[in-house]
Each structure stands twice: as structure tokens, then as C-alpha cells.
Amino acid sequence: MMQHRTIHAQGGTVHYWIDKKENAESIVFTHGVTADHTMFEKQVSYFEKAYTLLLWDVPMHGCSRPYQNFSYQDTAEILHQILVREALHKVFLVGMSMGGYPSQHFAKAYPDQVQGLIALDTTPLGLRYYSKSDLWWLKQVVPMAKVFPTAILRWSMAASVSLTHYAYQTMRSMLAPLSKAEILEQMRVAYTYFAIENQDVSFPFPVLILVGEKDCTGKVKTYCKAWAKHTGYPLHFIQKARHFSNADNPDQVNKEIETFIVSIRQGSDSHASL
């Protein structure tokens, strides 16, 4: 059963939910921009019986509002503090969209605590992937969103990332508590600090890239293909899914994640028996 806990950081109070199992692999789920931990409802119901699960509302999101002085390095340090408090020494990271950036920053800072990374409809850290034009367009997202009335903005954001009614309604429910100003500020900070803190990284653990086959959010699919080509990381497309693929097609996403975890665990067991 998920237990709701908090941790105090320099910018505010951060909320997280944990369900610990004895002698079980641990999975940390990190949500996307303007979302919160509830976006992983279908993953929790699938993995909760056999895995230790940790979900959190990233600073400035969900219950972790208000929050001052956001940065991805700060989110990585907060996640580290949570794992230390909960005595989770090795984890699998699942980062969805913006959630991929706290996950990657944490993985760079604390690689020994990571068993594997599942990059879910997100994009890589690395200077090679993003042109000056890409970064310029990133800065235009908020000014363009600002012209929409609040109701249309919420509708367009939910509709653009979802293919199924469930995914659409889940996104709408996460946007509902947010004012237009909060939505715009979350996007502004997320995109601004991505560019500021972007850096080249190299991970010593397995990485799996998952992306909806119909993901039309920015250039996510293009970046994922470049990421896989440059690193050799496996890239699997989620069928019948857009950007919110873990809600559009949770069955495939859950099986992809579990197969990845089991393969790493079996590899570790085989090495241990040598």
C-alpha cells in the first residue's frame, strides 16, 4: 500500500509516495511537466505486488507546490535524499517526458545507485542532439501557449499527448488544479533549465528508450532515434500511443519495463554465480 511522505528541501516541501517490499527490485517513477505522480496509475497497479515503488511530485508540480529556485540538479539531490532516507540502494529509474531529465541528472551524479534507466517519451541529455534552432524553438513554447484561453490550453495540451480517452482524461485531471499562470510557469522553468543544465553524459548501466509510435510532441521521436543511433541503446516504439504512452498503451509499456528489469536481474544473477 502506497504511503504518502514528505521531505523538506531548500525550495519547499516535496511529496512522495512509497510502497516497500522485502527483497524486491525498486522502481522510481518521475512524471512529466504539468503532470504529477498520478500519471503512473496503470504502472502502480501492474507492479505493486512484486516491486518496491517510489513515485513523487517533482518540485513545482502536484503537491510539491509552491517551490522556489527549481533546477534539475536540485531535483537530483532531492531524489538522492529520498532514497537515502528510505534505504533504497539500487533502483530502476522510469522518467516520462520532463521526468527523464531529473532521472538522467540523478543517474549522472549517482550511477552506482542505478540498475537501469527507462527513458519514456523523453529526450537525451547531450549537447550533440540539439541545434541552436531547436533551443530557440524551445523558448517559443510558452509565448505561443500564452495566447490560448485557459480552457482551450488545457484541452489542446491533453488532446495533443493522448490517443485514448483514458489518457486524455488523466491528463485533464492533472491539469485541472493548475491555473494558466502555473501551467505556463511550469513549462517555462522546465524548458529553460533543460537548456541551461544540458550536458554530455555517459551511463555505465543499461538504458531502454520507449516512445509512442504516434508521439507528435515536438521532435521527441527524432531525438530518440538519434539517441539510440549514437549510443546503441535499444529503442522500442509503443503501438497505438502518443506522447502519454504509458496511459495510451499501459499493457505494452508495463511489459517492456518488466522485461527490461528481468533481463538485467538475470544477467546479474548469472554473473554472481560465476
Backbone bond lengths (Angstrom), bond angles and torsions (degrees), N, CA, C in turn:
res aa  C-N    CA-C-N  psi(-1)  N-CA   C-N-CA  omega(-1)  CA-C   N-CA-C  phi
1 M - - - 1.466 - - 1.528 109.01 -
2 M 1.332 116.31 132.81 1.462 120.62 -177.10 1.526 110.60 -69.34
3 Q 1.332 116.02 131.54 1.455 121.86 175.94 1.522 109.30 -108.19
4 H 1.322 116.30 131.55 1.464 123.10 -178.11 1.522 108.81 -89.05
5 R 1.347 116.32 123.20 1.456 121.31 -179.48 1.527 109.93 -134.26
6 T 1.318 115.64 166.69 1.463 120.36 178.36 1.521 110.11 -132.45
7 I 1.317 114.23 157.80 1.453 121.05 173.98 1.528 107.02 -138.99
8 H 1.319 115.90 139.43 1.458 120.15 -177.20 1.523 110.14 -94.53
9 A 1.319 115.39 129.16 1.464 121.82 178.48 1.520 108.53 -121.75
10 Q 1.321 116.22 174.27 1.463 119.14 -175.03 1.527 112.32 -65.52
11 G 1.339 117.33 -24.09 1.453 119.46 -178.15 1.513 114.91 -96.63
12 G 1.348 117.00 -8.17 1.450 119.87 -178.04 1.516 111.43 153.59
13 T 1.323 115.86 -166.37 1.463 121.79 179.87 1.515 109.46 -98.74
14 V 1.338 115.30 130.32 1.468 121.59 -179.34 1.529 108.70 -109.13
15 H 1.323 115.43 132.54 1.460 122.03 -177.23 1.521 110.43 -102.91
16 Y 1.342 115.21 140.49 1.461 119.42 176.19 1.521 110.21 -145.36
17 W 1.323 115.20 162.70 1.458 122.46 -177.72 1.520 108.02 -129.63
18 I 1.328 116.97 135.25 1.460 120.35 -175.38 1.524 110.84 -139.41
19 D 1.310 115.37 143.29 1.465 123.34 174.21 1.525 106.19 -133.80
20 K 1.326 116.63 105.41 1.463 121.73 -173.57 1.525 111.08 -95.48
21 K 1.317 114.73 136.15 1.464 122.48 175.83 1.522 108.95 -121.19
22 E 1.314 116.82 143.32 1.459 120.98 178.85 1.532 110.49 -70.07
23 N 1.326 115.49 134.83 1.472 122.20 174.75 1.528 112.49 53.93
24 A 1.324 116.09 40.61 1.470 120.74 -179.29 1.518 109.86 -120.84
25 E 1.336 115.85 151.27 1.458 120.24 172.92 1.529 109.12 -64.60
26 S 1.328 116.00 149.81 1.468 121.31 -178.21 1.522 110.33 -110.74
27 I 1.330 115.95 134.53 1.459 122.16 178.58 1.523 108.80 -120.95
28 V 1.330 116.22 129.14 1.457 122.37 176.84 1.525 108.57 -108.94
29 F 1.321 116.94 121.80 1.460 122.66 -179.53 1.527 109.62 -104.85
30 T 1.348 116.28 127.87 1.460 121.63 179.64 1.528 108.99 -123.45
31 H 1.314 116.81 123.77 1.465 123.85 -170.75 1.525 112.83 -82.86
32 G 1.332 114.92 175.59 1.452 122.14 -178.65 1.519 113.17 -92.83
33 V 1.341 115.54 178.84 1.466 121.86 -177.49 1.534 110.43 -66.78
34 T 1.309 116.53 143.80 1.474 126.73 -177.17 1.526 112.23 62.37
35 A 1.325 117.55 13.56 1.462 122.09 179.36 1.526 109.17 -114.75
36 D 1.332 115.86 -168.43 1.462 120.78 175.80 1.523 108.11 -155.75
37 H 1.315 116.94 -173.58 1.468 121.08 -172.34 1.526 113.32 -63.57
38 T 1.333 117.54 -19.68 1.468 119.58 -176.87 1.519 113.21 -69.37
39 M 1.332 117.55 -10.79 1.457 119.54 179.19 1.535 111.75 -67.17
40 F 1.329 117.04 -12.14 1.467 120.82 -178.75 1.526 112.08 -103.41
41 E 1.316 117.18 25.00 1.466 121.27 -178.79 1.530 111.99 -52.80
42 K 1.323 117.26 -45.52 1.465 121.39 -177.18 1.527 112.25 -71.78
43 Q 1.331 116.73 -23.99 1.454 119.48 176.48 1.527 110.40 -78.56
44 V 1.322 116.54 -38.61 1.460 120.02 178.37 1.521 110.75 -60.89
45 S 1.324 117.17 -47.69 1.467 120.06 -177.75 1.524 111.78 -64.38
46 Y 1.320 117.54 -26.91 1.468 121.14 -179.68 1.527 111.96 -81.82
47 F 1.343 116.89 -42.33 1.466 120.50 -170.78 1.528 114.24 -97.76
48 E 1.329 118.82 -10.23 1.456 120.09 -168.58 1.526 114.72 -65.58
49 K 1.317 118.81 -24.16 1.459 119.91 -176.84 1.525 113.32 -76.12
50 A 1.327 116.60 -28.56 1.465 118.87 -171.30 1.523 114.72 -120.27
51 Y 1.327 117.71 -4.76 1.465 120.35 -174.49 1.523 111.07 -130.50
52 T 1.325 116.01 152.19 1.455 121.28 166.29 1.524 107.53 -78.41
53 L 1.321 116.69 127.42 1.461 121.65 -176.47 1.522 110.58 -117.55
54 L 1.327 115.30 136.80 1.461 121.86 174.31 1.523 108.26 -130.19
55 L 1.307 116.54 123.32 1.457 123.13 174.86 1.517 107.67 -124.45
56 W 1.323 116.88 151.10 1.462 119.06 179.41 1.510 110.33 -149.01
57 D 1.321 114.37 156.50 1.452 120.56 171.17 1.523 106.67 -93.08
58 V 1.320 115.86 112.02 1.463 121.52 -179.34 1.526 109.32 -57.66
59 P 1.337 118.96 144.26 1.458 120.93 177.37 1.531 112.95 -44.01
60 M 1.323 116.37 136.90 1.469 126.28 -177.91 1.523 112.74 81.59
61 H 1.337 117.90 1.09 1.457 121.25 -176.58 1.532 111.05 -124.89
62 G 1.332 115.06 154.61 1.450 120.50 174.47 1.520 112.87 52.44
63 C 1.333 115.76 -129.86 1.463 120.55 179.10 1.527 112.26 -75.15
64 S 1.318 117.98 -15.45 1.468 121.82 -178.34 1.525 111.17 -85.78
65 R 1.311 114.80 44.81 1.465 123.83 175.75 1.527 108.66 -126.13
66 P 1.332 117.83 145.54 1.476 127.27 -5.34 1.520 110.96 -76.26
67 Y 1.301 116.14 165.31 1.465 121.40 178.53 1.524 108.55 -149.72
68 Q 1.317 116.46 136.29 1.458 121.39 -176.57 1.533 110.97 -108.53
69 N 1.322 115.00 150.31 1.476 121.94 171.89 1.527 112.91 59.46
70 F 1.332 115.48 51.53 1.459 121.33 177.59 1.527 110.79 -63.76
71 S 1.333 115.28 141.05 1.465 122.21 166.17 1.519 107.25 -155.89
72 Y 1.320 116.87 156.52 1.463 119.80 179.46 1.520 111.15 -70.20
73 Q 1.329 117.72 -32.69 1.455 119.93 175.77 1.519 110.42 -63.26
74 D 1.325 115.77 -38.78 1.459 120.61 176.69 1.524 110.71 -62.51
75 T 1.334 117.22 -43.87 1.470 119.51 179.66 1.521 110.59 -62.34
76 A 1.335 117.41 -37.99 1.460 121.00 178.82 1.524 110.73 -63.04
77 E 1.335 116.58 -41.26 1.459 120.21 -179.33 1.531 110.90 -69.09
78 I 1.325 116.86 -37.36 1.468 120.12 177.50 1.521 110.39 -64.40
79 L 1.328 116.66 -44.27 1.466 119.72 177.91 1.524 110.24 -60.50
80 H 1.310 117.07 -40.76 1.465 120.30 177.74 1.522 110.56 -61.01
81 Q 1.317 117.74 -43.07 1.466 121.13 179.28 1.529 111.01 -62.46
82 I 1.333 116.48 -39.34 1.465 120.31 178.15 1.526 110.19 -63.51
83 L 1.317 117.18 -45.72 1.468 120.30 -178.44 1.525 111.41 -64.68
84 V 1.324 116.88 -38.78 1.470 120.13 176.96 1.524 109.82 -63.43
85 R 1.331 116.79 -46.13 1.462 120.08 179.56 1.522 111.67 -59.18
86 E 1.329 116.32 -40.19 1.465 120.94 -176.22 1.529 113.24 -89.44
87 A 1.340 116.25 2.16 1.471 121.86 178.77 1.530 111.66 56.71
88 L 1.331 115.99 42.42 1.460 121.44 173.96 1.530 107.01 -100.57
89 H 1.317 115.91 106.71 1.459 120.79 -170.39 1.524 113.43 -90.15
90 K 1.330 116.82 -27.48 1.470 121.64 179.80 1.514 108.02 -138.53
91 V 1.333 117.05 129.56 1.459 119.47 -175.87 1.523 110.84 -137.24
92 F 1.311 114.09 157.55 1.456 122.09 166.19 1.522 107.21 -97.94
93 L 1.323 116.56 132.77 1.452 122.01 -179.10 1.526 110.13 -102.43
94 V 1.312 117.00 129.72 1.460 122.64 171.87 1.524 106.72 -117.99
95 G 1.331 116.93 110.68 1.450 121.15 -179.06 1.508 110.56 -115.18
96 M 1.344 116.62 118.72 1.459 122.01 -177.22 1.523 110.06 -99.74
97 S 1.326 117.93 123.06 1.459 123.68 177.69 1.525 109.81 52.56
98 M 1.353 119.38 -120.48 1.454 120.06 178.24 1.516 111.75 -54.70
99 G 1.319 117.00 -29.84 1.462 121.15 -179.83 1.511 113.54 -61.75
100 G 1.322 116.40 -15.88 1.452 119.46 175.62 1.514 112.99 -69.48
101 Y 1.331 117.41 -22.97 1.466 120.22 -175.55 1.530 112.24 -79.98
102 P 1.344 120.69 -48.19 1.462 118.42 170.40 1.526 111.89 -56.35
103 S 1.336 116.21 -37.77 1.466 120.15 -179.45 1.524 111.29 -63.41
104 Q 1.334 116.56 -45.42 1.460 119.79 -178.88 1.527 112.18 -70.92
105 H 1.324 117.46 -37.75 1.465 119.64 176.82 1.533 110.40 -65.00
106 F 1.339 116.72 -40.66 1.461 119.67 176.15 1.526 110.21 -62.93
107 A 1.325 116.35 -44.27 1.463 120.80 -177.52 1.522 112.06 -63.32
108 K 1.319 117.07 -34.72 1.462 120.13 177.64 1.525 110.72 -69.67
109 A 1.337 116.32 -40.64 1.462 120.29 -177.51 1.523 112.77 -76.10
110 Y 1.336 116.41 -32.65 1.466 120.55 -174.60 1.531 111.31 -133.38
111 P 1.319 117.81 59.87 1.472 120.14 -175.75 1.520 113.84 -61.53
112 D 1.325 117.80 -28.66 1.462 120.43 -178.79 1.524 112.61 -70.34
113 Q 1.329 116.93 -13.43 1.460 120.24 179.32 1.532 112.23 -95.78
114 V 1.323 116.22 0.39 1.463 120.22 -175.12 1.531 110.54 -111.55
115 Q 1.325 116.12 126.12 1.465 121.00 174.86 1.522 111.65 -88.73
116 G 1.315 115.76 -30.75 1.449 119.86 -179.95 1.517 109.80 -174.73
117 L 1.327 115.32 157.74 1.465 121.83 -179.29 1.520 109.61 -123.29
118 I 1.318 115.89 127.40 1.463 121.45 172.63 1.521 106.91 -105.99
119 A 1.322 116.20 111.05 1.462 123.14 -179.18 1.524 107.59 -92.17
120 L 1.325 116.61 107.30 1.465 122.52 -170.24 1.526 110.39 -107.67
121 D 1.307 116.37 106.95 1.477 121.18 -179.92 1.528 111.07 49.94
122 T 1.327 115.51 41.55 1.452 121.07 178.36 1.522 108.74 -123.52
123 T 1.323 117.14 -173.39 1.460 121.16 -178.70 1.523 109.33 -133.00
124 P 1.318 117.67 162.43 1.468 120.13 -172.41 1.517 113.99 -81.64
125 L 1.327 115.41 151.42 1.449 119.61 159.44 1.522 107.44 -73.71
126 G 1.324 116.52 146.87 1.464 119.91 179.32 1.523 109.84 144.17
127 L 1.309 116.14 129.66 1.455 120.85 -176.28 1.523 112.56 -69.63
128 R 1.315 117.26 -25.93 1.460 121.28 -174.19 1.531 113.12 -68.64
129 Y 1.317 117.82 -22.48 1.463 120.79 -170.23 1.531 114.15 -84.58
130 Y 1.337 117.32 -20.20 1.456 119.62 -168.14 1.526 111.13 -119.66
131 S 1.324 115.59 119.69 1.461 120.99 177.99 1.524 109.94 -80.01
132 K 1.318 116.69 168.51 1.461 120.93 175.37 1.522 110.33 -60.72
133 S 1.315 116.00 -35.78 1.464 120.27 177.61 1.525 111.21 -64.60
134 D 1.337 116.29 -41.96 1.467 119.99 177.91 1.521 110.79 -58.30
135 L 1.322 116.47 -46.58 1.462 120.95 -177.58 1.526 111.23 -68.41
136 W 1.338 116.53 -32.74 1.462 119.92 176.52 1.520 110.30 -64.93
137 W 1.321 117.04 -46.04 1.457 120.54 -179.97 1.529 111.62 -64.01
138 L 1.328 116.15 -32.95 1.458 120.07 177.96 1.520 110.45 -59.97
139 K 1.328 116.16 -36.16 1.466 120.94 179.89 1.525 112.32 -71.80
140 Q 1.328 117.13 -16.24 1.466 120.12 -177.64 1.524 113.26 -88.95
141 V 1.331 117.10 -9.27 1.468 120.15 -175.46 1.529 111.00 -60.20
142 V 1.315 116.50 -49.46 1.468 119.73 -176.98 1.523 111.85 -67.21
143 P 1.343 120.30 -47.11 1.475 118.62 176.81 1.531 112.92 -57.21
144 M 1.324 117.35 -36.88 1.466 119.81 178.84 1.524 110.77 -70.04
145 A 1.337 116.82 -39.59 1.465 120.50 179.99 1.527 111.23 -67.30
146 K 1.317 116.79 -29.38 1.461 122.20 -175.63 1.524 112.58 -62.37
147 V 1.330 118.12 -27.20 1.467 120.92 -176.04 1.529 112.29 -76.96
148 F 1.334 117.59 -15.21 1.461 120.00 -178.54 1.525 110.85 -81.29
149 P 1.325 117.86 138.47 1.465 120.14 168.77 1.533 109.08 -60.12
150 T 1.319 116.72 154.05 1.466 121.07 -172.87 1.523 112.54 -56.02
151 A 1.315 117.72 -46.52 1.468 120.99 -176.96 1.524 110.87 -63.31
152 I 1.310 117.01 -42.29 1.473 120.55 179.90 1.520 110.43 -69.94
153 L 1.318 117.13 -35.72 1.470 120.55 177.98 1.523 110.27 -61.79
154 R 1.330 116.68 -47.45 1.472 119.86 178.99 1.525 110.64 -61.36
155 W 1.325 116.53 -45.03 1.469 120.23 -179.92 1.517 111.22 -61.14
156 S 1.333 117.24 -47.41 1.462 120.58 -175.58 1.522 111.66 -67.01
157 M 1.342 116.88 -37.56 1.455 119.97 178.76 1.517 111.11 -64.90
158 A 1.326 116.86 -45.16 1.467 120.59 -179.55 1.524 111.53 -68.03
159 A 1.320 116.29 -42.08 1.469 120.42 -177.73 1.522 111.91 -67.28
160 S 1.327 116.95 -36.41 1.462 119.94 -174.94 1.529 113.07 -71.47
161 V 1.345 117.44 -24.79 1.467 119.47 -176.27 1.520 112.67 -99.50
162 S 1.330 118.07 -6.35 1.467 120.53 -171.67 1.525 111.81 -122.91
163 L 1.316 113.99 151.97 1.467 120.87 175.19 1.527 110.36 -115.58
164 T 1.329 116.14 -28.36 1.465 120.67 -178.15 1.523 111.01 -104.56
165 H 1.328 114.94 160.72 1.466 120.15 178.11 1.526 110.36 -62.97
166 Y 1.328 117.50 -39.49 1.465 120.74 -179.27 1.532 110.94 -61.46
167 A 1.320 116.86 -47.16 1.463 119.83 -179.81 1.529 110.80 -62.96
168 Y 1.335 115.75 -41.85 1.469 120.19 179.64 1.524 110.97 -61.21
169 Q 1.330 116.78 -48.43 1.455 120.71 -177.87 1.534 111.69 -66.45
170 T 1.328 116.63 -35.55 1.462 119.97 178.15 1.517 110.46 -65.25
171 M 1.337 116.65 -42.76 1.458 119.65 178.47 1.528 110.51 -66.01
172 R 1.318 117.12 -40.73 1.466 120.22 178.45 1.537 110.56 -61.65
173 S 1.321 117.00 -39.59 1.469 120.03 -178.47 1.525 111.52 -67.11
174 M 1.336 117.19 -31.56 1.466 120.06 178.55 1.521 111.35 -77.03
175 L 1.319 117.01 -30.11 1.461 120.94 178.75 1.526 112.29 -79.57
176 A 1.331 117.01 -25.54 1.465 121.81 -171.95 1.530 114.37 -54.57
177 P 1.344 119.87 -42.36 1.469 118.93 -177.77 1.528 113.80 -74.95
178 L 1.324 117.73 -9.13 1.457 121.42 -173.51 1.522 111.71 -93.07
179 S 1.303 116.48 135.55 1.457 120.57 170.90 1.528 108.86 -74.71
180 K 1.312 116.38 165.23 1.461 119.26 176.92 1.527 110.34 -60.30
181 A 1.317 116.94 -38.93 1.465 120.57 179.62 1.520 111.08 -62.05
182 E 1.331 116.69 -39.45 1.468 120.14 179.65 1.530 110.80 -68.71
183 I 1.321 117.06 -41.21 1.464 120.64 177.82 1.519 110.15 -58.84
184 L 1.323 116.13 -48.95 1.462 120.60 -178.35 1.528 111.55 -64.57
185 E 1.332 116.79 -39.17 1.464 119.90 -179.45 1.518 111.29 -68.76
186 Q 1.323 117.82 -39.03 1.464 120.23 176.75 1.529 110.87 -61.89
187 M 1.318 116.54 -43.70 1.463 119.77 178.56 1.520 111.09 -66.14
188 R 1.340 116.42 -43.43 1.466 119.48 -178.56 1.518 111.54 -59.71
189 V 1.325 115.94 -48.49 1.464 120.03 -178.04 1.528 110.63 -65.77
190 A 1.338 116.92 -44.30 1.466 120.40 -178.16 1.525 111.70 -59.85
191 Y 1.322 117.50 -45.55 1.464 120.94 -177.06 1.531 111.41 -76.48
192 T 1.334 116.91 -37.66 1.457 119.93 179.56 1.516 111.38 -62.87
193 Y 1.328 115.94 -47.18 1.460 118.89 -175.80 1.524 112.26 -77.33
194 F 1.333 117.17 -21.39 1.463 117.24 172.06 1.520 109.67 -60.51
195 A 1.332 117.09 -48.59 1.465 121.32 -178.43 1.527 111.53 -65.75
196 I 1.331 116.57 -41.25 1.463 120.75 -178.43 1.529 111.23 -65.24
197 E 1.331 116.64 -41.55 1.467 120.64 -172.13 1.526 113.54 -99.23
198 N 1.320 117.48 0.37 1.457 119.36 179.33 1.522 110.18 -59.60
199 Q 1.321 116.10 139.96 1.458 121.96 -177.69 1.516 109.49 -157.71
200 D 1.310 115.66 161.55 1.454 120.20 176.05 1.520 109.61 -74.63
201 V 1.323 115.91 137.65 1.463 121.29 -179.10 1.526 109.21 -135.00
202 S 1.318 114.82 158.43 1.462 122.00 174.57 1.516 107.41 -143.68
203 F 1.316 116.66 126.45 1.456 120.20 -174.24 1.536 110.99 -108.25
204 P 1.349 117.13 136.38 1.463 121.08 -179.12 1.523 113.68 -91.46
205 F 1.314 116.81 13.27 1.460 121.74 -177.62 1.528 108.70 -128.57
206 P 1.334 117.78 165.39 1.465 120.25 -178.92 1.524 113.10 -66.46
207 V 1.331 115.00 146.61 1.461 122.54 178.17 1.525 108.57 -131.22
208 L 1.313 116.82 135.88 1.463 122.87 175.59 1.519 108.11 -121.17
209 I 1.332 116.17 129.44 1.459 121.53 178.69 1.527 108.95 -103.67
210 L 1.321 116.70 124.40 1.456 122.57 176.80 1.527 108.73 -120.33
211 V 1.325 116.81 135.36 1.461 120.06 178.92 1.528 109.54 -149.48
212 G 1.319 116.00 139.00 1.460 120.07 178.33 1.516 111.62 -61.61
213 E 1.310 116.26 135.61 1.466 119.97 -177.66 1.527 111.31 -62.69
214 K 1.324 116.74 -24.27 1.461 120.93 -179.99 1.531 111.66 -109.43
215 D 1.329 116.62 20.02 1.467 120.77 178.84 1.524 109.02 -63.04
216 C 1.328 116.53 117.68 1.464 121.45 -178.97 1.522 111.34 -119.25
217 T 1.328 116.09 19.86 1.460 120.93 178.20 1.526 109.58 -80.61
218 G 1.316 116.43 113.14 1.461 120.23 -179.70 1.519 112.24 51.26
219 K 1.336 115.28 -132.23 1.464 121.86 179.15 1.521 110.92 -114.88
220 V 1.332 116.48 32.65 1.465 120.57 -175.57 1.526 111.59 -55.80
221 K 1.328 117.22 -48.15 1.468 119.63 -179.33 1.531 111.47 -62.12
222 T 1.317 116.75 -40.96 1.466 120.67 179.44 1.522 111.04 -62.40
223 Y 1.335 116.47 -45.09 1.465 120.38 179.06 1.528 111.08 -64.32
224 C 1.321 117.29 -39.45 1.464 120.52 -179.85 1.524 111.12 -64.35
225 K 1.318 116.45 -39.72 1.460 119.66 177.82 1.520 111.05 -64.71
226 A 1.335 116.68 -41.84 1.466 120.77 178.19 1.524 110.67 -65.48
227 W 1.319 116.43 -38.76 1.464 122.36 178.74 1.525 110.24 -61.00
228 A 1.324 116.05 -48.72 1.462 120.93 -179.65 1.526 111.18 -64.30
229 K 1.317 116.40 -40.96 1.472 120.40 -178.99 1.522 111.11 -64.81
230 H 1.326 117.25 -41.53 1.462 121.23 -176.42 1.526 112.33 -73.12
231 T 1.332 116.57 -37.43 1.462 120.74 -172.44 1.524 114.32 -101.39
232 G 1.335 116.32 -22.07 1.458 119.40 -173.54 1.515 113.11 83.24
233 Y 1.334 117.99 4.07 1.460 120.50 177.05 1.526 109.37 -63.67
234 P 1.324 118.17 140.58 1.469 119.86 176.65 1.522 111.21 -65.57
235 L 1.328 115.44 138.37 1.457 122.87 177.97 1.519 107.83 -120.93
236 H 1.328 116.47 118.95 1.456 121.92 179.85 1.532 109.13 -117.79
237 F 1.325 115.27 132.93 1.457 120.45 179.45 1.528 109.75 -91.85
238 I 1.332 115.69 134.34 1.457 121.77 178.74 1.520 108.03 -88.52
239 Q 1.317 115.69 119.62 1.455 121.38 -175.31 1.532 111.35 -70.72
240 K 1.313 114.51 146.59 1.465 121.69 175.76 1.536 111.36 53.05
241 A 1.333 115.21 47.18 1.459 119.65 -177.49 1.521 110.57 -146.81
242 R 1.324 115.13 145.95 1.456 122.43 171.35 1.529 109.02 -99.77
243 H 1.336 116.14 -145.68 1.460 120.54 -173.81 1.531 111.89 -66.35
244 F 1.317 117.38 -35.34 1.463 122.54 179.53 1.530 107.95 -88.69
245 S 1.308 115.84 59.78 1.467 120.41 -169.33 1.516 113.22 -68.18
246 N 1.334 117.95 -29.49 1.464 118.78 -178.84 1.522 112.50 -72.46
247 A 1.350 117.10 -12.68 1.467 121.13 172.44 1.523 110.77 -101.22
248 D 1.342 117.72 -34.25 1.466 121.05 178.11 1.524 111.77 -67.47
249 N 1.320 116.28 -42.85 1.464 120.43 -178.63 1.527 109.36 -139.18
250 P 1.334 117.10 69.06 1.465 120.01 -177.44 1.520 113.54 -62.89
251 D 1.332 117.28 -30.66 1.464 119.29 -178.61 1.529 110.87 -60.31
252 Q 1.325 117.08 -48.89 1.460 118.74 -179.57 1.523 111.50 -68.59
253 V 1.340 117.03 -42.67 1.466 119.83 -179.65 1.524 110.58 -60.19
254 N 1.318 117.08 -44.90 1.466 120.56 -179.10 1.523 111.36 -63.45
255 K 1.321 116.63 -41.72 1.459 119.69 179.61 1.524 111.42 -67.97
256 E 1.339 116.46 -37.07 1.469 120.23 177.66 1.533 110.20 -62.92
257 I 1.325 115.90 -45.12 1.464 120.15 -179.84 1.522 110.70 -63.72
258 E 1.330 116.76 -46.80 1.462 119.81 -177.27 1.523 111.98 -65.87
259 T 1.320 116.59 -41.41 1.472 119.75 178.30 1.523 110.46 -61.11
260 F 1.315 117.10 -40.92 1.463 122.68 178.06 1.529 110.46 -61.99
261 I 1.329 117.25 -47.42 1.461 121.31 -179.19 1.521 111.07 -63.98
262 V 1.316 116.73 -45.48 1.473 120.78 -179.15 1.515 111.05 -62.77
263 S 1.327 117.52 -40.22 1.461 120.37 -179.59 1.527 111.43 -63.82
264 I 1.323 117.07 -38.30 1.469 120.65 178.22 1.520 110.35 -70.21
265 R 1.321 116.77 -41.41 1.462 120.86 179.35 1.523 110.50 -63.56
266 Q 1.313 116.70 -42.92 1.468 119.61 179.25 1.521 111.09 -66.49
267 G 1.333 115.96 -36.09 1.465 119.54 176.33 1.515 111.66 -64.32
268 S 1.329 116.68 -40.65 1.462 121.43 178.42 1.520 110.63 -66.47
269 D 1.339 116.35 -39.85 1.476 120.01 179.55 1.517 110.94 -64.42
270 S 1.336 116.03 -39.54 1.467 119.36 -178.53 1.518 111.13 -67.90
271 H 1.344 116.69 -37.59 1.464 120.92 177.63 1.533 110.22 -67.68
272 A 1.342 116.23 -37.30 1.457 119.97 -178.15 1.527 112.23 -68.43
273 S 1.342 115.58 -27.54 1.463 119.27 -177.23 1.525 113.01 -85.29
274 L 1.343 116.94 -8.67 1.463 119.47 -179.58 1.517 111.46 -72.44
